[in-house]
Amino acid sequence: MALKPIVVPCPSCRQPSRFSADNPWRPFCSERCRSLDLGAWASEAYRVPAQSPPDGPVADDAASGPPH
């Protein structure tokens, strides 16, 4: 009995993509989708928003040394 290949949505185009060793671009469906994703990553299109620091002085415990 052969195992049925796992099919996942391509992260770029959302089309079905085989997630198996015979798909050299997995989890992407094609070389084009993989290249588009790499280009977006390299141009920093994928970012995690940072929280703004609080207003006021920043306490740096490491720079102040041991307590007196």
Secondary structure, DSSP 8 states (H G I E B T S, - for coil): ------EEE-TTT--EEE-STT-TTTTSSSHHHHHHHHHHHHTT-S--------SS----HHHH-S--
